[in-house]
Each structure stands twice: as structure tokens, then as C-alpha cells.
Amino acid sequence: MAAIQKLQPVNPVSLTVSSRTDTGVHALSNAAHFDLQRKNDKLPFAEDMLVKALNFHLRTENIRVTHARRVPHHFHARFQAQSRTYVYRIARGVSHSSLLPLTDSNLCWNIRSTELNMDAIREAASLLVGTHDFSTFRAVNSEMPFKSPVKTLDVLTIQPGGSFAHSHFHRAIAFWELTFRSRSFLYKQVRRMTGALVAVGQGQLSVPRLKQLLEARDTLAYPQHLVAPAHGLFLTRVDYKEADMQLPSTGISLE
């Protein structure tokens, strides 16, 4: 907000972000919208100039604007998002977090055990894909009475990952990435699903038991000690319909 205010808008400006993350969760990509009216009826900033101006004022912050686009006045970054993609990073078999590369410190969940039954994890993951009442996998918060627990999980994949410095890091560490995509998620839903899947892989939770938890539709049924830590989770993508972002035609044709 401070960076936007330094552009000297004449209108009150509020910033609406597509996704709000838990404390400790990271975002490699996010989207937001705001209205900006310039003084003396000046034309809107060119999109590339707006990116440069905002990044100039953000130069001391750990955030950068990569793209700007003029959109219709009714566009809403949160409510018109068609999908959100989260990636949960796991480092397996590292005896202590201090042995992780500095580029991955507090940027993954370090699991000391090397034993993870990936086949069981994938079997359990298949139970979560689709449309379900995910009440068991949401945590209590103030929005709980107002949000439907029924969500559609479009994608849940488990695949090998790597260190952010893998090209220059010469110690073998097994990284795994769990990718989740849905139009929206419940509070702590991804972290609860991740924790349950890891518990399945470690033999703490059976696949039938995970199914029972899903079907219980009860937030209190979830074992609290299984929730995955926030620092392994990344928001990586927010997608919109192209039609929702297109400015209306002026109706002027040139011949």
C-alpha cells in the first residue's frame, strides 16, 4: 500500500489480494487489484511504467511486481480467480535443519526419516481429489460459519523436487513436492492434507483411516499433531479467465 500511495493517487486506494496466506506461508506468485486515479485527469500509467514505479518504491522490501494490466472496473482479484495452485516442499532424510542449504532453510519441511511409502501417499491422495466436504481438513477461524466446506480439489500430485540451489549444492537430499490446485481452499486445508499424507507415508495413519477422517466431516476429528508446518508451503500460481480481464471495446472502428 505504501508504494501505491507514493504514486500520489487522488482517490482512496485499497489493495485486494487474490489469496491470503497463513503466517509463515510463502508466495512465489500472487495477484491483486487496486483502483488508481491520477491528478489533473492524467492518463493511466503505462503498464510497464507502473511495474517500474512500484518496484522502485518496493526496493527495500522482499516483494516485486512482475506484471501489471489494466482490467475492467468490476474485476475482482479474489472472487474471480479460477484456480489457485499451492506447492508443499518436503526434504527427506536430513538429520537436522541446519544441514539444509541456506537457500532452503525455513523453505521446506525437513523430515528426518528416509522412510516414506510413496505408493501409500499416492493412494491416499487419490481419495482427496474431487468434490468433497473438507470440514475435517479445515481449522477453526472466524470465517468458518460463513464458508461452505465443500470444495473441489482439481489436482493433487506428488513428485520429486529439488533444492533451490540444486545446481551448486553437492550433497544428495531427497526433496518432494506436493502440488494442490483448486478454485479456493479452506483455512489450513493444504497443511492439514499434507500432514495427513505424510502420516500415511510414515505408517502413522492408514489409508482407510484417512478416508474415515474425510468422511467424518468434523474439524475436531483431525489429529492436531499432524498439521504440516507453514514454512514448507508456497502459493505458486493464480489463474483467471482471459475474458474477465479484457477491457470493454470502445466501439470505434478504423477503416
DRENRO-904006 format. One record per residue (C-alpha): residue number from 1; x, y, z. Coordinates in nm, 2 decimals, padded with zeros to 4 digits. Layout:
(site NUM, (X, Y, Z)),
...
This chain:
(site 1, (00.00, 00.00, 00.00)),
(site 2, (00.28, 00.25, 00.08)),
(site 3, (00.43, 00.20, -00.26)),
(site 4, (00.09, 00.28, -00.43)),
(site 5, (00.04, 00.59, -00.21)),
(site 6, (00.38, 00.72, -00.33)),
(site 7, (00.23, 00.73, -00.68)),
(site 8, (00.01, 01.01, -00.54)),
(site 9, (-00.34, 00.89, -00.63)),
(site 10, (-00.63, 01.13, -00.58)),
(site 11, (-00.87, 00.85, -00.49)),
(site 12, (-00.87, 00.64, -00.17)),
(site 13, (-00.68, 00.33, -00.26)),
(site 14, (-00.74, -00.02, -00.12)),
(site 15, (-00.55, -00.33, -00.23)),
(site 16, (-00.73, -00.65, -00.27)),
(site 17, (-00.52, -00.97, -00.28)),
(site 18, (-00.63, -01.29, -00.45)),
(site 19, (-00.52, -01.51, -00.17)),
(site 20, (-00.44, -01.46, 00.20)),
(site 21, (-00.18, -01.70, 00.34)),
(site 22, (-00.12, -01.82, 00.69)),
(site 23, (00.17, -01.66, 00.88)),
(site 24, (00.49, -01.83, 00.77)),
(site 25, (00.35, -01.95, 00.43)),
(site 26, (00.53, -01.81, 00.12)),
(site 27, (00.41, -01.68, -00.21)),
(site 28, (00.62, -01.72, -00.53)),
(site 29, (00.33, -01.56, -00.72)),
(site 30, (00.01, -01.38, -00.62)),
(site 31, (-00.23, -01.13, -00.78)),
(site 32, (-00.40, -00.82, -00.65)),
(site 33, (-00.61, -00.53, -00.79)),
(site 34, (-00.65, -00.17, -00.70)),
(site 35, (-00.80, 00.15, -00.85)),
(site 36, (-00.57, 00.44, -00.91)),
(site 37, (-00.68, 00.78, -01.04)),
(site 38, (-00.40, 01.03, -01.12)),
(site 39, (-00.40, 01.40, -01.05)),
(site 40, (-00.52, 01.66, -01.30)),
(site 41, (-00.70, 01.39, -01.50)),
(site 42, (-00.37, 01.24, -01.63)),
(site 43, (-00.39, 00.93, -01.84)),
(site 44, (-00.34, 00.60, -01.66)),
(site 45, (00.02, 00.48, -01.61)),
(site 46, (00.15, 00.26, -01.89)),
(site 47, (00.16, -00.09, -01.76)),
(site 48, (00.54, -00.13, -01.78)),
(site 49, (00.59, 00.21, -01.62)),
(site 50, (00.36, 00.12, -01.34)),
(site 51, (00.57, -00.20, -01.27)),
(site 52, (00.89, 00.00, -01.26)),
(site 53, (00.75, 00.27, -01.04)),
(site 54, (00.61, 00.02, -00.79)),
(site 55, (00.93, -00.18, -00.78)),
(site 56, (01.13, 00.14, -00.72)),
(site 57, (00.92, 00.21, -00.41)),
(site 58, (00.94, -00.16, -00.30)),
(site 59, (01.32, -00.18, -00.34)),
(site 60, (01.38, -00.23, 00.03)),
(site 61, (01.10, -00.50, 00.06)),
(site 62, (01.11, -00.87, -00.01)),
(site 63, (00.85, -00.84, -00.28)),
(site 64, (00.85, -00.75, -00.65)),
(site 65, (00.58, -00.67, -00.91)),
(site 66, (00.63, -00.87, -01.23)),
(site 67, (00.34, -00.76, -01.44)),
(site 68, (00.06, -00.50, -01.44)),
(site 69, (-00.25, -00.50, -01.65)),
(site 70, (-00.55, -00.26, -01.69)),
(site 71, (-00.87, -00.45, -01.62)),
(site 72, (-01.24, -00.37, -01.62)),
(site 73, (-01.36, -00.17, -01.32)),
(site 74, (-01.57, -00.46, -01.19)),
(site 75, (-01.27, -00.70, -01.19)),
(site 76, (-01.20, -00.87, -00.85)),
(site 77, (-00.87, -01.04, -00.79)),
(site 78, (-01.01, -01.26, -00.51)),
(site 79, (-01.36, -01.36, -00.63)),
(site 80, (-01.28, -01.40, -01.00)),
(site 81, (-00.98, -01.63, -00.95)),
(site 82, (-01.05, -01.95, -01.14)),
(site 83, (-00.78, -02.16, -00.96)),
(site 84, (-00.50, -02.13, -00.70)),
(site 85, (-00.20, -02.36, -00.70)),
(site 86, (00.00, -02.44, -00.39)),
(site 87, (00.32, -02.64, -00.37)),
(site 88, (00.43, -02.80, -00.04)),
(site 89, (00.81, -02.88, -00.03)),
(site 90, (00.95, -03.17, 00.18)),
(site 91, (01.31, -03.25, 00.24)),
(site 92, (01.35, -03.61, 00.34)),
(site 93, (01.63, -03.78, 00.54)),
(site 94, (01.81, -03.47, 00.68)),
(site 95, (01.90, -03.53, 01.04)),
(site 96, (01.89, -03.16, 01.13)),
(site 97, (01.75, -02.85, 00.96)),
(site 98, (02.09, -02.68, 00.99)),
(site 99, (02.22, -02.93, 00.73)),
(site 100, (01.99, -02.79, 00.47)),
(site 101, (02.13, -02.55, 00.21)),
(site 102, (02.08, -02.19, 00.32)),
(site 103, (01.85, -02.14, 00.02)),
(site 104, (01.61, -02.39, 00.16)),
(site 105, (01.63, -02.30, 00.53)),
(site 106, (01.27, -02.24, 00.65)),
(site 107, (01.15, -02.30, 00.30)),
(site 108, (01.06, -02.67, 00.33)),
(site 109, (00.95, -02.93, 00.59)),
(site 110, (01.25, -03.12, 00.70)),
(site 111, (01.15, -03.48, 00.78)),
(site 112, (01.44, -03.67, 00.94)),
(site 113, (01.32, -04.02, 00.84)),
(site 114, (01.41, -04.15, 00.50)),
(site 115, (01.12, -04.39, 00.51)),
(site 116, (00.81, -04.26, 00.32)),
(site 117, (00.58, -04.50, 00.14)),
(site 118, (00.51, -04.30, -00.17)),
(site 119, (00.27, -04.56, -00.31)),
(site 120, (00.06, -04.53, 00.00)),
(site 121, (00.08, -04.15, -00.01)),
(site 122, (-00.04, -04.15, -00.37)),
(site 123, (-00.33, -04.39, -00.29)),
(site 124, (-00.44, -04.16, 00.00)),
(site 125, (-00.40, -03.86, -00.23)),
(site 126, (-00.64, -04.01, -00.48)),
(site 127, (-00.91, -04.01, -00.21)),
(site 128, (-00.88, -03.63, -00.17)),
(site 129, (-00.91, -03.54, -00.54)),
(site 130, (-01.26, -03.43, -00.65)),
(site 131, (-01.55, -03.26, -00.48)),
(site 132, (-01.58, -03.33, -00.11)),
(site 133, (-01.69, -03.18, 00.22)),
(site 134, (-01.35, -03.10, 00.36)),
(site 135, (-01.47, -03.00, 00.71)),
(site 136, (-01.21, -03.23, 00.87)),
(site 137, (-00.93, -03.06, 00.69)),
(site 138, (-01.01, -02.71, 00.78)),
(site 139, (-00.91, -02.53, 01.10)),
(site 140, (-01.14, -02.32, 01.31)),
(site 141, (-01.14, -01.95, 01.23)),
(site 142, (-01.38, -01.65, 01.23)),
(site 143, (-01.49, -01.72, 00.87)),
(site 144, (-01.59, -02.08, 00.94)),
(site 145, (-01.97, -02.02, 00.98)),
(site 146, (-01.98, -01.83, 00.65)),
(site 147, (-01.78, -02.05, 00.42)),
(site 148, (-01.90, -02.38, 00.27)),
(site 149, (-01.67, -02.67, 00.35)),
(site 150, (-01.75, -02.83, 00.01)),
(site 151, (-01.45, -02.77, -00.23)),
(site 152, (-01.33, -02.93, -00.55)),
(site 153, (-00.97, -03.03, -00.55)),
(site 154, (-00.88, -03.05, -00.91)),
(site 155, (-00.52, -03.16, -00.88)),
(site 156, (-00.31, -03.33, -00.62)),
(site 157, (00.03, -03.46, -00.75)),
(site 158, (00.34, -03.59, -00.57)),
(site 159, (00.67, -03.57, -00.75)),
(site 160, (01.04, -03.54, -00.68)),
(site 161, (01.16, -03.18, -00.63)),
(site 162, (01.50, -03.03, -00.57)),
(site 163, (01.69, -02.77, -00.37)),
(site 164, (01.66, -02.41, -00.48)),
(site 165, (02.04, -02.43, -00.52)),
(site 166, (02.05, -02.78, -00.67)),
(site 167, (02.29, -02.68, -00.95)),
(site 168, (02.55, -02.57, -00.69)),
(site 169, (02.47, -02.79, -00.40)),
(site 170, (02.67, -03.11, -00.39)),
(site 171, (02.50, -03.32, -00.12)),
(site 172, (02.22, -03.55, -00.21)),
(site 173, (01.90, -03.46, -00.04)),
(site 174, (01.57, -03.61, -00.15)),
(site 175, (01.31, -03.33, -00.20)),
(site 176, (00.95, -03.40, -00.28)),
(site 177, (00.68, -03.16, -00.39)),
(site 178, (00.31, -03.19, -00.33)),
(site 179, (00.11, -02.98, -00.57)),
(site 180, (-00.26, -02.88, -00.49)),
(site 181, (-00.49, -02.69, -00.73)),
(site 182, (-00.84, -02.58, -00.66)),
(site 183, (-01.05, -02.27, -00.71)),
(site 184, (-01.03, -02.20, -00.34)),
(site 185, (-00.92, -02.36, -00.02)),
(site 186, (-01.03, -02.37, 00.34)),
(site 187, (-00.83, -02.23, 00.63)),
(site 188, (-00.52, -02.45, 00.67)),
(site 189, (-00.67, -02.71, 00.43)),
(site 190, (-00.35, -02.77, 00.24)),
(site 191, (-00.14, -02.80, 00.55)),
(site 192, (-00.38, -03.05, 00.71)),
(site 193, (-00.39, -03.26, 00.39)),
(site 194, (-00.02, -03.26, 00.36)),
(site 195, (00.03, -03.36, 00.72)),
(site 196, (-00.22, -03.65, 00.68)),
(site 197, (-00.05, -03.77, 00.36)),
(site 198, (00.29, -03.76, 00.53)),
(site 199, (00.15, -03.96, 00.82)),
(site 200, (00.02, -04.22, 00.58)),
(site 201, (00.37, -04.24, 00.43)),
(site 202, (00.53, -04.29, 00.77)),
(site 203, (00.28, -04.55, 00.87)),
(site 204, (00.12, -04.33, 01.14)),
(site 205, (-00.21, -04.32, 00.95)),
(site 206, (-00.36, -04.59, 00.73)),
(site 207, (-00.53, -04.51, 00.40)),
(site 208, (-00.87, -04.64, 00.53)),
(site 209, (-00.83, -04.42, 00.84)),
(site 210, (-00.77, -04.11, 00.62)),
(site 211, (-01.08, -04.20, 00.43)),
(site 212, (-01.27, -04.21, 00.76)),
(site 213, (-01.14, -03.87, 00.86)),
(site 214, (-01.26, -03.73, 00.53)),
(site 215, (-01.60, -03.88, 00.57)),
(site 216, (-01.63, -03.77, 00.93)),
(site 217, (-01.66, -03.40, 00.81)),
(site 218, (-01.56, -03.28, 01.15)),
(site 219, (-01.27, -03.04, 01.21)),
(site 220, (-01.22, -03.17, 01.56)),
(site 221, (-01.16, -03.53, 01.43)),
(site 222, (-00.83, -03.42, 01.27)),
(site 223, (-00.53, -03.52, 01.49)),
(site 224, (-00.38, -03.18, 01.57)),
(site 225, (-00.02, -03.30, 01.59)),
(site 226, (-00.03, -03.40, 01.22)),
(site 227, (-00.06, -03.05, 01.07)),
(site 228, (00.23, -02.97, 00.84)),
(site 229, (00.43, -02.66, 00.93)),
(site 230, (00.36, -02.34, 00.75)),
(site 231, (00.71, -02.28, 00.62)),
(site 232, (00.70, -02.56, 00.36)),
(site 233, (00.40, -02.42, 00.17)),
(site 234, (00.41, -02.19, -00.13)),
(site 235, (00.14, -02.02, -00.33)),
(site 236, (00.28, -02.06, -00.68)),
(site 237, (00.00, -01.96, -00.92)),
(site 238, (-00.33, -01.78, -00.95)),
(site 239, (-00.53, -01.81, -01.28)),
(site 240, (-00.81, -01.61, -01.43)),
(site 241, (-01.03, -01.62, -01.73)),
(site 242, (-00.89, -01.41, -02.01)),
(site 243, (-01.24, -01.27, -02.08)),
(site 244, (-01.27, -01.14, -01.72)),
(site 245, (-00.96, -00.93, -01.77)),
(site 246, (-01.03, -00.78, -02.10)),
(site 247, (-01.12, -00.41, -02.12)),
(site 248, (-01.45, -00.34, -02.30)),
(site 249, (-01.43, -00.24, -02.66)),
(site 250, (-01.46, 00.13, -02.73)),
(site 251, (-01.68, 00.06, -03.02)),
(site 252, (-01.45, 00.26, -03.25)),
(site 253, (-01.35, 00.11, -03.58)),
(site 254, (-01.09, 00.23, -03.82)),
(site 255, (-01.14, 00.19, -04.20)),
